[in-house]
Amino acid sequence: MADRRLQVFHTVARLLSFTKAAETLHMTQPAVTFQIRQLEEHFNTRLFDRTHNRISLTMAGERVFEYADKIIALYGEMDNRVREMTGDVSGILIIGASTTIAEYVLPSLLGEFRERCPSVNIRLSVSNSLGVVHMVENNSVDVGIVESPVTNKNLVADVCWKDRLVFICHPQHPLARQERITAEELDDLPFICREEGSGTRDVIRTYMTDHKLHMTDLDVSLEVGSPEATKSAVEAGLGVSIVSEATVKKEIKLGTLVSLPLEPPLERPFSIVYQRQKFRLRAMEEFMDFAHEHCEKQSAGK
């Protein structure tokens, strides 16, 4: 209902990138450019300066952005208030999720949420935890779900549930028959590690530090970019690793991997992250309430 040209302009102005705006809006770049050109023709002035593959707002563009920000926020508030009166929950909800959460946690949660709110159109953006936090900061997603601490004071990190991490190795590995493994026993083992920015890597680093060890004490033989790549490398006998228990259930059942609990145990929070000052649309409110209900049921069933 809000002017589409204004929404497109607001996204481009916020990200200062036609390409990123097109990705965020799920549009082609020419379509984004067309909408901006129409708005510039409406005001009969340039709204962006384009130089050396970079864009910046003109003085007129800054003024339009100032009002567009207020207009879009007011539209969202109006939409929410009316939907509260009618009981309708619909619209688009953009969720950013870290790789582990997107692949192993969200599918069942989103399936149940769609049953409750079938009119909500969900779009999912996947990155590592650092990337998801940046998405929330840039307002390119409504809400993020991450597995590492959030330090930005402008963001709210609402812990939803706890994730347990375990040590994994090949079934023929010398440690495979142990009942558990300590942090000290990780020293000098060929280790398969996630990339910088990964929530899993961050929590392992903290765990090592808490036990007066350092990441450099691990013999990192390979860095990978996903839980699946981590498991494949360990299955191939390239090293050992620490992963979310939720990611290896199938492999443990098939006998292609062995998991051992860490001593002391290692858990991390999965947190819902959103902007502190962001107006929360009805679909966002419903999702956050549902996620907490879902997690409480999961915890009670353990």
C-alpha positions as CSV (number, residue, x, y, z in Angstrom):
1,M,0.0,0.0,0.0
2,A,2.9,2.4,0.7
3,D,4.4,4.0,-2.4
4,R,6.7,1.3,-3.9
5,R,9.1,3.9,-5.3
6,L,9.6,5.3,-1.8
7,Q,10.2,1.8,-0.3
8,V,12.8,1.1,-3.0
9,F,14.4,4.5,-2.5
10,H,14.6,4.0,1.3
11,T,16.3,0.7,0.9
12,V,18.9,2.0,-1.6
13,A,19.6,5.0,0.5
14,R,20.0,2.9,3.7
15,L,22.4,0.4,2.0
16,L,23.9,2.9,-0.5
17,S,24.0,0.1,-3.0
18,F,21.6,-0.7,-5.9
19,T,22.9,-4.3,-5.9
20,K,22.4,-4.9,-2.2
21,A,19.0,-3.2,-2.4
22,A,17.9,-5.5,-5.2
23,E,19.0,-8.5,-3.2
24,T,17.1,-7.3,-0.1
25,L,14.0,-6.5,-2.0
26,H,14.1,-9.6,-4.2
27,M,14.1,-7.5,-7.3
28,T,16.3,-7.2,-10.3
29,Q,18.8,-4.3,-10.4
30,P,17.2,-2.8,-13.5
31,A,13.9,-2.8,-11.7
32,V,15.4,-1.0,-8.7
33,T,17.0,1.6,-11.0
34,F,13.7,2.1,-12.8
35,Q,11.9,2.9,-9.5
36,I,14.6,5.4,-8.5
37,R,14.5,7.1,-11.9
38,Q,10.7,7.4,-11.6
39,L,11.0,9.0,-8.2
40,E,13.7,11.4,-9.4
41,E,11.4,12.4,-12.3
42,H,8.6,13.0,-9.8
43,F,10.7,15.4,-7.8
44,N,12.5,16.7,-10.9
45,T,15.9,16.3,-9.3
46,R,18.7,13.8,-8.7
47,L,18.5,11.9,-5.4
48,F,21.8,10.1,-5.7
49,D,25.3,11.1,-6.9
50,R,26.9,8.2,-8.8
51,T,30.7,8.3,-9.1
52,H,33.3,5.6,-9.5
53,N,30.8,2.7,-8.8
54,R,29.8,4.4,-5.6
55,I,26.6,6.3,-4.7
56,S,25.8,8.9,-2.2
57,L,22.7,10.9,-1.4
58,T,22.3,14.5,-2.7
59,M,20.9,17.2,-0.5
60,A,17.5,16.5,-2.0
61,G,18.0,12.8,-1.4
62,E,18.9,13.3,2.2
63,R,15.6,15.3,2.7
64,V,13.6,12.6,0.9
65,F,15.2,9.9,3.0
66,E,14.4,11.8,6.3
67,Y,10.7,11.9,5.4
68,A,10.6,8.4,3.8
69,D,11.9,7.0,7.1
70,K,9.0,8.6,9.0
71,I,6.4,7.6,6.4
72,I,7.4,3.9,6.3
73,A,7.6,3.7,10.1
74,L,4.1,5.3,10.3
75,Y,2.7,3.0,7.7
76,G,4.1,0.0,9.6
77,E,2.5,1.2,12.8
78,M,-0.9,1.8,11.1
79,D,-0.7,-1.6,9.5
80,N,0.0,-3.2,12.9
81,R,-2.8,-1.4,14.7
82,V,-5.4,-2.3,12.2
83,R,-4.3,-5.9,12.1
84,E,-4.5,-6.1,15.9
85,M,-8.1,-5.0,15.7
86,T,-9.0,-7.6,13.0
87,G,-6.8,-10.4,14.3
88,D,-5.1,-10.7,10.9
89,V,-1.5,-11.7,10.8
90,S,0.0,-11.4,7.3
91,G,2.8,-9.8,5.3
92,I,6.4,-10.5,4.7
93,L,8.8,-11.5,7.5
94,I,12.5,-11.5,6.6
95,I,14.6,-13.7,8.9
96,G,18.4,-13.9,8.9
97,A,19.9,-17.1,10.4
98,S,23.3,-18.5,10.9
99,T,24.1,-21.7,8.9
100,T,23.7,-24.2,11.7
101,I,20.4,-22.7,12.8
102,A,19.1,-22.4,9.2
103,E,19.9,-26.0,8.3
104,Y,19.1,-27.9,11.5
105,V,16.8,-25.8,13.8
106,L,14.6,-23.6,11.7
107,P,12.9,-26.1,9.3
108,S,10.7,-27.6,12.0
109,L,10.1,-24.3,13.7
110,L,9.1,-22.5,10.5
111,G,6.9,-25.4,9.5
112,E,4.9,-25.1,12.6
113,F,4.8,-21.3,12.4
114,R,3.4,-21.5,8.9
115,E,0.6,-23.7,10.2
116,R,-0.3,-21.0,12.7
117,C,0.2,-18.0,10.4
118,P,-0.3,-19.2,6.8
119,S,-0.6,-15.7,5.5
120,V,2.9,-14.7,6.6
121,N,5.4,-14.9,3.7
122,I,8.8,-15.9,5.1
123,R,12.1,-15.0,3.4
124,L,15.2,-16.5,4.8
125,S,18.8,-15.1,4.4
126,V,21.6,-17.4,5.6
127,S,25.1,-16.4,6.6
128,N,27.5,-17.0,9.5
129,S,26.6,-15.3,12.9
130,L,28.7,-12.2,12.1
131,G,27.0,-11.8,8.7
132,V,23.5,-12.1,10.3
133,V,24.3,-9.4,12.9
134,H,25.4,-7.1,10.0
135,M,22.0,-7.9,8.3
136,V,20.1,-6.8,11.4
137,E,22.3,-3.7,11.8
138,N,21.7,-2.8,8.1
139,N,17.9,-3.4,8.5
140,S,18.0,-5.9,5.6
141,V,16.3,-8.5,7.8
142,D,13.5,-8.0,10.4
143,V,15.0,-10.4,12.9
144,G,18.1,-12.5,13.1
145,I,18.9,-15.8,14.9
146,V,22.5,-16.3,15.9
147,E,24.7,-18.6,18.0
148,S,27.2,-16.2,19.3
149,P,27.2,-13.2,21.7
150,V,26.1,-9.8,20.3
151,T,28.0,-6.7,21.5
152,N,26.2,-3.9,19.6
153,K,24.2,-2.1,22.3
154,N,21.7,-0.9,19.6
155,L,20.6,-4.5,19.2
156,V,18.5,-6.7,21.5
157,A,19.8,-10.3,21.8
158,D,16.9,-12.3,23.3
159,V,18.2,-15.8,24.3
160,C,15.6,-18.4,23.1
161,W,17.2,-21.8,23.8
162,K,20.5,-23.5,24.6
163,D,22.5,-25.6,22.1
164,R,24.9,-28.3,23.3
165,L,28.2,-28.8,21.5
166,V,30.0,-32.1,21.2
167,F,33.4,-33.5,20.1
168,I,33.2,-35.6,16.9
169,C,35.7,-38.0,15.4
170,H,36.0,-40.8,12.9
171,P,34.8,-44.2,14.4
172,Q,38.4,-45.6,14.0
173,H,40.0,-42.6,15.8
174,P,42.0,-43.5,19.0
175,L,39.7,-41.4,21.1
176,A,36.4,-42.8,19.8
177,R,36.0,-45.3,22.6
178,Q,36.3,-42.7,25.4
179,E,33.3,-41.7,27.4
180,R,34.1,-38.0,27.2
181,I,36.9,-35.6,26.3
182,T,38.5,-32.7,28.1
183,A,39.6,-29.3,26.7
184,E,43.2,-30.3,27.4
185,E,42.9,-33.4,25.2
186,L,42.1,-31.2,22.2
187,D,45.7,-29.9,22.3
188,D,47.6,-30.7,19.1
189,L,44.8,-32.9,17.6
190,P,44.3,-32.2,13.8
191,F,41.3,-30.0,14.1
192,I,38.6,-29.1,11.5
193,C,37.6,-25.5,12.2
194,R,34.8,-23.2,11.0
195,E,35.7,-19.9,9.3
196,E,36.2,-16.5,11.1
197,G,32.9,-15.0,11.9
198,S,31.3,-18.3,12.6
199,G,29.4,-18.5,15.9
200,T,30.7,-22.1,16.4
201,R,34.3,-20.9,16.1
202,D,33.7,-18.0,18.5
203,V,32.3,-20.3,21.2
204,I,35.2,-22.8,20.8
205,R,37.6,-19.9,21.2
206,T,35.9,-18.8,24.4
207,Y,35.8,-22.4,25.7
208,M,39.6,-22.8,25.1
209,T,40.3,-19.4,26.8
210,D,38.3,-20.5,29.9
211,H,40.6,-23.5,30.2
212,K,43.7,-21.4,29.8
213,L,44.3,-22.6,26.3
214,H,44.3,-20.7,23.0
215,M,43.0,-21.4,19.5
216,T,46.6,-21.6,18.4
217,D,46.9,-24.7,20.7
218,L,44.6,-26.5,18.2
219,D,46.3,-27.9,15.2
220,V,43.9,-26.5,12.7
221,S,44.4,-28.7,9.6
222,L,41.4,-27.3,7.7
223,E,39.0,-24.4,7.8
224,V,35.6,-24.9,6.3
225,G,32.4,-22.8,5.8
226,S,29.6,-25.0,6.9
227,P,28.5,-27.8,9.3
228,E,28.2,-30.2,6.4
229,A,31.7,-29.5,5.2
230,T,33.0,-30.0,8.8
231,K,31.2,-33.4,9.1
232,S,32.5,-34.6,5.7
233,A,36.1,-33.7,6.6
234,V,35.9,-35.6,9.9
235,E,34.2,-38.6,8.2
236,A,37.1,-38.6,5.7
237,G,39.6,-38.9,8.6
238,L,41.1,-35.4,8.1
239,G,40.7,-34.5,11.8
240,V,38.4,-34.0,14.7
241,S,36.0,-31.1,15.5
242,I,33.4,-29.6,17.8
243,V,29.9,-29.1,16.5
244,S,26.3,-28.6,17.5
245,E,24.8,-31.9,18.7
246,A,21.8,-31.2,16.5
247,T,23.9,-31.3,13.4
248,V,25.2,-34.9,13.8
249,K,22.2,-37.0,14.7
250,K,22.0,-38.7,11.4
251,E,25.7,-39.5,11.2
252,I,25.7,-40.9,14.7
253,K,22.8,-43.1,13.9
254,L,24.5,-44.3,10.7
255,G,27.8,-44.9,12.5
256,T,29.8,-42.7,10.3
257,L,30.8,-40.4,13.1
258,V,31.3,-40.8,16.9
259,S,30.3,-38.0,19.3
260,L,31.6,-37.5,22.8
261,P,30.4,-35.1,25.4
262,L,32.9,-32.4,26.5
263,E,34.1,-32.2,30.1
264,P,33.1,-29.7,31.4
265,P,30.0,-29.5,29.1
266,L,29.9,-26.8,26.4
267,E,26.6,-25.0,25.7
268,R,25.8,-21.8,23.9
269,P,22.7,-19.6,23.6
270,F,20.7,-19.3,20.4
271,S,19.5,-15.7,20.4
272,I,16.8,-13.8,18.5
273,V,18.4,-10.5,17.5
274,Y,16.6,-7.3,16.5
275,Q,17.1,-3.5,16.5
276,R,16.3,-2.0,19.8
277,Q,14.5,1.0,18.2
278,K,12.9,-1.0,15.3
279,F,9.1,-0.9,15.1
280,R,8.0,-4.5,15.4
281,L,5.4,-5.5,12.8
282,R,2.6,-7.9,13.8
283,A,4.2,-10.8,11.9
284,M,7.5,-10.2,13.7
285,E,5.8,-10.1,17.1
286,E,3.9,-13.4,16.3
287,F,7.1,-15.1,15.2
288,M,9.1,-14.1,18.3
289,D,6.3,-15.2,20.6
290,F,5.9,-18.5,18.7
291,A,9.7,-19.1,18.8
292,H,9.8,-18.7,22.6
293,E,6.8,-21.1,22.9
294,H,8.4,-23.6,20.6
295,C,11.7,-23.5,22.5
296,E,10.0,-23.9,25.9
297,K,8.2,-27.0,24.6
298,Q,11.5,-28.4,23.3
299,S,13.2,-27.8,26.6
300,A,10.4,-29.4,28.6
301,G,10.6,-32.5,26.4
302,K,14.3,-33.1,27.0
